[in-house]
């Protein structure tokens, strides 16, 4: 899998791409549509759309949906593609029949499967260019896997010919073709005119009673139309996956490739086979990623960072020189340079940590902003909080941001010292330079430079414990 590059496209009127995404994927034994199973941090279908969108504009891509149609539509609606509904799934040929009105406007049509996430834009473009150069009615993308058993075989007119004589399914193969190595990938290019002129001639005389697009090859050959074959460089990119173990193998391939890309950019990743890094993640040179780290979504990691083992970072921006200690969870947040997090902190969405902030073990933040150099090093919850610079938040402090109906904010101005085990009942404001005594419950605003103590007085009863022990049987 090489890095994807922009691929030039044919004129807009020349080509549309249809992606088959209507099936159930019954062999996965899953209620989820097959094309929405994820590998490499994206649904299978999203990978195919991304490759296709480097060959034609997204509005020339038509996703054919059927099973769980709205769920599939919602999953990829942000890509700019169009959708064709195949309300009743009667096969791949029927899928194209359902899209006749939209697809027949283009001179040529390229058909992809929504479950082949390794397909490269270069391969799609090569199929397109070969098809146009040959002026073919149909061009079949073929492959030679290590074991072709079970696949339909493409039989060429001769060994040196690109022209196809027939596609023969495994069960119908004559003995002389049992070892034929070239398989039909299920990916095709068509000239629209001959395709739609004959697509209604497809029959359902097969075990599933469906209209197969594969059968167009025989119809076109019989009509003396040119049917060609072009081989993919790698069988891996066109075979897809049909079981959960096969999906897991694909995911591993994607993850290793992503780690390799980052390492070639100067990122050190120890034990990359243990790390889960999504395709849109970026990381700067001299950053170190330890084993069993997950970097998810569109997370951006700066230079000279260290992400220690078992940390999970999702959709967050982390600047240069940040240390994330073991077991931290960071989601939807921004971390400025020189910050130090963890171990085992939970930085929840809309947290914004300024330069040099320390968030320590078992500290949780949510919609909190901490100013430069502020620290909350132990066992603390800071939710809906605006915290200035140079603030020290003692262990066990919590902001009580919820009154059972509404959320309220806590404001802590610069250089405040909050003693351990304090409870700050929002809405409340601690003025600049103020102190809060340990174990205080603060319900009123504290003026600048004041000391606030909100706890009962200590009472000592001499000999009380001795008398208590005497009462025991």
C-alpha positions as CSV (number, residue, x, y, z in Angstrom):
1,X,0.0,0.0,0.0
2,X,1.8,3.1,-1.2
3,X,0.8,6.6,-0.1
4,X,-2.1,7.9,-2.1
5,X,-1.5,10.7,-4.6
6,X,-3.8,12.9,-6.5
7,X,-4.8,11.2,-9.8
8,X,-6.0,13.2,-12.8
9,X,-9.5,12.5,-14.0
10,X,-11.2,12.2,-17.4
11,X,-13.6,15.0,-18.5
12,X,-16.6,15.2,-16.2
13,X,-19.0,14.0,-18.9
14,X,-16.8,10.9,-19.6
15,X,-16.9,9.0,-16.3
16,X,-19.1,8.3,-13.3
17,X,-18.3,5.8,-10.6
18,X,-20.9,3.5,-9.0
19,X,-20.0,1.9,-5.7
20,X,-22.0,-1.2,-4.6
21,X,-23.0,-0.8,-1.0
22,X,-26.5,-2.3,-0.7
23,X,-25.7,-5.8,0.5
24,X,-26.0,-7.3,4.0
25,X,-22.6,-9.1,4.1
26,X,-24.2,-12.2,5.7
27,X,-20.9,-14.1,6.0
28,X,-19.8,-11.6,8.7
29,X,-22.6,-12.8,11.0
30,X,-23.2,-9.2,12.0
31,X,-26.3,-6.9,12.1
32,X,-24.2,-4.0,10.9
33,X,-24.0,-3.4,7.1
34,X,-20.8,-4.9,5.8
35,X,-19.6,-1.7,4.2
36,X,-19.8,0.0,7.7
37,X,-17.4,-2.4,9.4
38,X,-14.2,-0.5,10.1
39,X,-10.6,-1.2,9.1
40,X,-7.8,1.3,9.6
41,X,-10.1,3.7,11.5
42,X,-12.7,4.1,8.7
43,X,-15.6,2.2,7.4
44,X,-14.8,0.0,4.4
45,X,-17.0,2.2,2.2
46,X,-15.2,5.4,3.3
47,X,-11.9,4.0,2.1
48,X,-13.4,3.2,-1.3
49,X,-15.0,6.6,-1.6
50,X,-11.7,8.3,-0.7
51,X,-9.9,6.4,-3.5
52,X,-12.6,7.1,-6.0
53,X,-12.7,10.8,-5.1
54,X,-9.1,11.1,-6.4
55,X,-10.2,9.9,-9.8
56,X,-13.5,11.7,-10.3
57,X,-15.2,14.6,-8.4
58,X,-17.3,13.4,-5.5
59,X,-20.5,14.5,-7.1
60,X,-19.7,11.9,-9.9
61,X,-19.6,9.1,-7.4
62,X,-22.9,7.2,-6.8
63,X,-23.2,4.9,-3.8
64,X,-25.9,2.3,-4.3
65,X,-27.5,1.6,-0.9
66,X,-30.1,-0.8,0.2
67,X,-29.7,-2.8,3.4
68,X,-29.8,-0.3,6.3
69,X,-29.8,2.4,3.6
70,X,-30.2,5.4,5.9
71,X,-27.5,4.2,8.2
72,X,-25.1,3.9,5.3
73,X,-26.1,7.2,3.9
74,X,-25.5,9.0,7.2
75,X,-22.1,7.4,7.7
76,X,-20.7,8.8,4.5
77,X,-23.0,11.8,3.8
78,X,-20.2,14.3,4.5
79,X,-18.1,13.0,1.5
80,X,-20.2,14.8,-1.1
81,X,-21.2,11.6,-3.0
82,X,-24.7,10.9,-4.4
83,X,-26.9,8.0,-3.5
84,X,-29.0,5.5,-5.5
85,X,-31.5,3.4,-3.6
86,X,-31.8,-0.3,-4.4
87,X,-34.9,-0.9,-2.2
88,X,-35.0,-4.6,-3.0
89,X,-31.6,-6.3,-3.3
90,X,-31.8,-8.5,-6.4
91,X,-28.1,-8.6,-7.3
92,X,-25.4,-6.4,-8.8
93,X,-27.0,-6.2,-12.2
94,X,-30.3,-5.0,-10.6
95,X,-28.3,-2.4,-8.6
96,X,-27.1,-0.8,-11.9
97,X,-30.7,-1.1,-13.3
98,X,-31.9,1.0,-10.3
99,X,-29.3,3.7,-11.1
100,X,-30.1,3.8,-14.9
101,X,-31.6,7.3,-14.8
102,X,-28.5,8.9,-13.1
103,X,-25.7,6.7,-14.5
104,X,-26.7,6.6,-18.2
105,X,-26.0,10.3,-18.5
106,X,-22.3,9.5,-18.5
107,X,-20.5,8.0,-21.5
108,X,-18.7,5.5,-19.3
109,X,-19.3,4.0,-15.9
110,X,-16.8,2.4,-13.5
111,X,-18.3,0.0,-10.9
112,X,-16.5,-0.6,-7.6
113,X,-17.3,-2.8,-4.6
114,X,-17.9,-1.0,-1.3
115,X,-15.9,-3.6,0.6
116,X,-12.5,-3.4,-1.0
117,X,-10.8,-0.8,1.2
118,X,-7.3,-1.4,-0.2
119,X,-8.2,-0.3,-3.7
120,X,-5.8,2.4,-4.8
121,X,-6.7,5.5,-6.9
122,X,-3.9,4.6,-9.2
123,X,-5.6,1.2,-9.9
124,X,-8.9,2.9,-10.6
125,X,-7.3,5.4,-12.9
126,X,-5.4,2.6,-14.8
127,X,-8.7,0.7,-15.3
128,X,-10.3,3.9,-16.6
129,X,-7.5,4.8,-18.9
130,X,-7.1,1.2,-20.3
131,X,-10.9,1.1,-20.9
132,X,-10.9,4.4,-22.8
133,X,-7.8,3.5,-24.8
134,X,-9.2,0.2,-25.9
135,X,-12.7,1.7,-26.7
136,X,-14.1,-1.3,-24.9
137,X,-17.8,-2.0,-24.1
138,X,-16.6,-3.6,-20.9
139,X,-13.3,-3.9,-19.1
140,X,-12.8,-6.3,-16.2
141,X,-10.3,-5.7,-13.5
142,X,-8.6,-9.0,-12.8
143,X,-6.1,-10.4,-10.3
144,X,-4.0,-13.4,-9.7
145,X,-4.3,-14.4,-6.0
146,X,-2.1,-17.2,-4.5
147,X,-5.1,-19.5,-4.5
148,X,-7.9,-18.7,-7.0
149,X,-10.2,-21.4,-5.8
150,X,-13.7,-20.2,-5.3
151,X,-13.5,-17.3,-7.7
152,X,-14.9,-16.8,-11.2
153,X,-12.1,-17.2,-13.7
154,X,-11.4,-14.8,-16.6
155,X,-10.6,-16.7,-19.8
156,X,-8.9,-14.6,-22.4
157,X,-9.1,-15.3,-26.2
158,X,-5.4,-16.1,-26.1
159,X,-2.5,-15.8,-23.6
160,X,-1.3,-12.6,-25.2
161,X,-4.7,-11.1,-25.8
162,X,-6.4,-8.6,-23.5
163,X,-9.7,-9.6,-25.0
164,X,-12.0,-11.8,-22.9
165,X,-13.6,-14.9,-24.2
166,X,-15.6,-15.8,-21.1
167,X,-16.0,-15.6,-17.3
168,X,-16.6,-19.0,-15.8
169,X,-17.7,-19.6,-12.2
170,X,-15.7,-22.1,-10.1
171,X,-18.4,-24.7,-10.1
172,X,-18.7,-24.6,-13.9
173,X,-15.0,-24.7,-14.7
174,X,-13.9,-27.4,-17.2
175,X,-11.0,-29.5,-16.0
176,X,-8.6,-27.7,-18.4
177,X,-9.3,-24.4,-16.6
178,X,-9.2,-25.6,-13.0
179,X,-5.7,-24.1,-12.6
180,X,-6.5,-20.9,-14.5
181,X,-4.9,-18.2,-12.3
182,X,-6.8,-15.1,-13.3
183,X,-9.9,-14.2,-11.4
184,X,-12.7,-11.7,-11.8
185,X,-12.4,-9.0,-9.1
186,X,-16.0,-7.7,-9.6
187,X,-14.7,-4.3,-10.5
188,X,-15.6,-3.1,-14.1
189,X,-15.6,-0.3,-16.5
190,X,-18.4,0.0,-19.0
191,X,-19.3,2.1,-22.0
192,X,-22.8,3.2,-20.9
193,X,-24.5,2.8,-24.3
194,X,-24.0,-0.9,-24.8
195,X,-24.4,-1.5,-21.0
196,X,-27.8,0.0,-20.8
197,X,-28.9,-1.3,-24.2
198,X,-28.5,-4.9,-22.9
199,X,-28.7,-4.8,-19.1
200,X,-32.4,-5.8,-19.2
201,X,-31.3,-9.0,-20.9
202,X,-29.8,-10.3,-17.6
203,X,-31.4,-13.4,-16.3
204,X,-31.9,-14.8,-12.8
205,X,-31.2,-18.5,-13.7
206,X,-28.7,-18.9,-10.8
207,X,-28.8,-20.4,-7.3
208,X,-29.7,-17.0,-5.7
209,X,-32.2,-15.9,-8.3
210,X,-30.4,-12.6,-8.8
211,X,-29.3,-10.4,-11.7
212,X,-25.5,-10.6,-11.9
213,X,-23.5,-7.8,-13.5
214,X,-20.8,-10.4,-14.3
215,X,-23.2,-11.9,-16.8
216,X,-22.9,-8.7,-18.9
217,X,-19.6,-10.1,-20.2
218,X,-21.3,-13.0,-21.9
219,X,-24.1,-10.8,-23.3
220,X,-21.6,-8.3,-24.8
221,X,-19.3,-11.0,-26.2
222,X,-22.3,-12.6,-27.9
223,X,-23.2,-9.2,-29.4
224,X,-19.7,-8.9,-30.8
225,X,-18.9,-6.0,-28.4
226,X,-15.3,-5.7,-27.2
227,X,-14.8,-7.1,-23.6
228,X,-11.3,-6.6,-22.3
229,X,-9.3,-7.5,-19.2
230,X,-6.6,-5.6,-17.3
231,X,-4.8,-7.1,-14.3
232,X,-4.3,-5.3,-11.0
233,X,-0.8,-5.0,-9.7
234,X,-1.8,-6.7,-6.4
235,X,-4.6,-9.2,-5.8
236,X,-4.6,-7.9,-2.2
237,X,-6.2,-4.6,-3.1
238,X,-9.2,-6.0,-4.9
239,X,-10.2,-9.1,-2.8
240,X,-11.7,-7.4,0.3
241,X,-12.8,-9.4,3.3
242,X,-15.7,-11.6,4.1
243,X,-15.2,-12.6,7.7
244,X,-14.3,-10.8,10.9
245,X,-10.8,-12.4,11.0
246,X,-10.2,-11.2,7.5
247,X,-11.3,-7.7,8.5
248,X,-8.9,-7.9,11.4
249,X,-6.1,-8.8,9.0
250,X,-6.9,-5.8,6.8
251,X,-7.0,-3.6,9.8
252,X,-3.5,-4.8,10.8
253,X,-2.2,-4.0,7.4
254,X,-3.6,-0.5,7.5
255,X,-2.2,0.2,11.0
256,X,1.3,-1.0,10.1
257,X,1.3,1.1,7.0
258,X,0.2,4.2,9.0
259,X,2.9,3.6,11.6
260,X,5.5,3.2,8.8
261,X,4.4,6.5,7.2
262,X,4.9,8.4,10.6
263,X,8.2,6.7,11.2
264,X,9.5,7.8,7.8
265,X,8.6,11.4,8.9
266,X,10.8,11.2,12.0
267,X,8.4,9.8,14.6
268,X,9.7,7.0,16.8
269,X,7.2,4.2,17.5
270,X,8.2,1.4,19.8
271,X,6.4,-1.9,19.0
272,X,4.3,-0.4,16.1
273,X,2.4,-3.6,15.8
274,X,0.7,-2.8,19.2
275,X,-0.3,0.7,18.3
276,X,-3.7,1.8,16.8
277,X,-3.3,5.0,14.8
278,X,-6.0,6.3,12.5
279,X,-5.4,7.5,9.0
280,X,-5.9,11.3,9.6
281,X,-3.6,11.4,12.6
282,X,-0.4,13.5,12.2
283,X,2.7,13.7,14.5
284,X,5.8,15.8,14.4
285,X,9.4,14.8,14.1
286,X,11.2,13.5,17.3
287,X,7.9,12.5,18.9
288,X,8.1,9.2,20.7
289,X,5.1,6.8,20.8
290,X,5.4,3.9,23.2
291,X,3.7,0.5,22.9
292,X,-0.1,0.1,23.1
293,X,-0.9,3.7,22.4
294,X,-4.1,4.7,20.4
295,X,-4.2,7.9,18.4
296,X,-7.7,8.3,16.9
297,X,-9.7,10.5,14.7
298,X,-8.0,13.7,13.5
299,X,-5.6,14.0,16.4
300,X,-2.5,16.2,15.8
301,X,0.6,15.6,17.8
302,X,3.4,18.1,17.7
303,X,7.2,17.6,17.7
304,X,9.3,16.3,20.7
305,X,6.3,14.8,22.5
306,X,6.3,11.6,24.3
307,X,3.1,9.5,24.5
308,X,3.5,6.8,27.0
309,X,2.0,3.3,26.9
310,X,-1.8,2.7,27.2
311,X,-2.8,6.3,26.5
312,X,-5.7,7.0,24.1
313,X,-5.9,10.3,22.3
314,X,-9.0,11.1,20.2
315,X,-9.7,14.2,18.0
316,X,-7.3,16.4,20.0
317,X,-4.5,18.8,19.2
318,X,-1.3,18.5,21.2
319,X,1.5,21.0,20.7
320,X,5.3,20.5,20.9
321,X,7.1,19.1,23.9
322,X,4.1,17.6,25.7
323,X,4.6,14.6,27.9
324,X,1.5,12.3,28.2
325,X,2.3,9.7,30.9
326,X,0.8,6.2,31.0
327,X,-2.9,5.5,30.7
328,X,-4.2,9.0,29.9
329,X,-7.5,9.5,28.0
330,X,-7.6,12.7,26.0
331,X,-10.7,13.5,23.9
332,X,-11.6,16.5,21.9
333,X,-9.2,18.8,23.6
334,X,-6.2,21.2,23.0
335,X,-3.0,20.8,24.9
336,X,-0.3,23.6,24.6
337,X,3.4,23.1,24.5
338,X,5.3,21.9,27.5
339,X,2.2,20.5,29.3
340,X,2.5,17.4,31.4
341,X,-0.3,15.0,31.8
342,X,-1.0,11.9,33.9
343,X,-0.5,9.2,34.6
344,X,-4.2,8.1,34.4
345,X,-5.8,11.5,33.8
346,X,-9.1,11.9,31.9
347,X,-9.2,15.0,29.7
348,X,-12.7,15.3,28.4
349,X,-14.0,17.3,25.4
350,X,-13.5,21.1,25.2
351,X,-10.6,21.1,27.6
352,X,-8.0,23.7,26.8
353,X,-4.7,23.5,28.6
354,X,-2.2,26.4,28.2
355,X,1.6,26.2,28.2
356,X,3.2,24.3,31.0
357,X,0.0,23.1,32.6
358,X,0.3,20.0,34.8
359,X,-2.7,17.6,35.0
360,X,-1.8,14.7,37.2
361,X,-2.9,11.3,38.3
362,X,-6.7,10.7,38.4
363,X,-7.6,14.2,37.5
364,X,-10.6,14.7,35.3
365,X,-11.4,17.8,33.3
366,X,-14.5,18.7,31.2
367,X,-15.1,22.0,29.4
368,X,-12.2,23.4,31.4
369,X,-9.6,26.0,30.5
370,X,-6.4,26.1,32.6
371,X,-4.0,29.0,32.1
372,X,-0.3,29.0,31.8
373,X,1.6,27.0,34.4
374,X,-1.5,26.0,36.4
375,X,-1.4,22.7,38.2
376,X,-3.9,20.1,39.4
377,X,-1.7,17.2,40.3
378,X,-3.9,14.7,42.1
379,X,-7.4,13.3,42.4
380,X,-9.4,16.3,41.2
381,X,-12.5,17.1,39.0
382,X,-12.6,20.4,37.1
383,X,-15.7,20.7,35.0
384,X,-17.1,23.9,33.4
385,X,-14.2,25.8,34.8
386,X,-12.2,28.9,33.8
387,X,-8.9,28.8,35.6
388,X,-6.2,31.4,35.2
389,X,-2.4,31.2,35.2
390,X,-0.2,30.1,38.0
391,X,-3.1,28.4,39.9
392,X,-2.5,25.5,42.2
393,X,-5.4,23.1,42.7
394,X,-4.9,20.8,45.7
395,X,-5.6,17.1,45.8
396,X,-9.2,16.0,46.1
397,X,-10.7,19.3,44.9
398,X,-13.9,19.3,42.9
399,X,-16.0,21.9,41.1
400,X,-19.7,21.1,41.8
401,X,-20.9,22.3,38.4
402,X,-24.4,20.6,38.3
403,X,-27.3,21.5,40.6
404,X,-29.6,18.8,39.3
405,X,-31.1,21.0,36.5
406,X,-28.3,23.2,35.0
407,X,-24.6,23.3,34.6
408,X,-22.7,26.3,36.1
409,X,-19.2,27.7,35.7
410,X,-16.4,28.1,38.3
411,X,-14.0,30.9,37.7
412,X,-10.6,30.8,39.3
413,X,-8.4,33.9,38.6
414,X,-4.6,34.0,38.3
415,X,-2.4,32.9,41.2
416,X,-5.1,31.3,43.3
417,X,-4.2,28.5,45.8
418,X,-6.9,26.0,46.4
419,X,-6.2,23.7,49.4
420,X,-6.7,20.0,49.2
421,X,-10.2,18.4,49.5
422,X,-12.0,21.6,48.7
423,X,-15.5,21.8,47.2
424,X,-16.3,24.7,44.9
425,X,-20.0,25.0,44.4
426,X,-20.7,26.8,41.1
427,X,-21.5,29.4,40.1
428,X,-18.6,30.8,42.1
429,X,-15.6,33.0,41.5
430,X,-12.2,32.9,43.3
431,X,-10.5,36.3,43.0
432,X,-6.9,36.8,41.9
433,X,-4.3,35.7,44.4
434,X,-6.8,34.3,46.9
435,X,-6.4,31.2,49.1
436,X,-8.9,28.5,50.0
437,X,-8.2,26.6,53.2
438,X,-8.1,22.8,52.9
439,X,-11.4,20.9,53.2
440,X,-13.4,24.0,52.6
441,X,-16.8,24.1,50.9
442,X,-17.0,27.3,49.0
443,X,-20.4,28.6,48.0
444,X,-19.8,32.4,47.8
445,X,-17.4,34.4,45.7
446,X,-13.9,35.0,47.3
447,X,-12.4,38.5,46.9
448,X,-8.9,38.9,45.5
449,X,-6.1,38.2,48.0
450,X,-8.5,36.9,50.6
451,X,-8.4,33.7,52.6
452,X,-11.6,31.6,52.5
453,X,-12.3,28.8,55.0
454,X,-15.6,27.0,54.8
455,X,-15.5,24.1,57.3
456,X,-16.5,23.3,60.9
457,X,-14.2,24.0,63.7
458,X,-12.0,21.2,65.0
459,X,-13.2,19.9,68.4
460,X,-11.0,17.8,70.7
461,X,-12.5,15.7,73.5
462,X,-9.8,14.4,75.8
463,X,-10.0,10.7,76.7
464,X,-13.1,10.1,74.5
465,X,-11.4,7.2,72.6
466,X,-10.3,5.5,75.8
467,X,-13.9,5.6,77.2
468,X,-15.3,4.3,73.9
469,X,-13.0,1.3,74.0
470,X,-14.2,0.4,77.5
471,X,-17.7,0.0,76.2
472,X,-16.7,-2.8,73.9
473,X,-17.9,-6.3,75.1
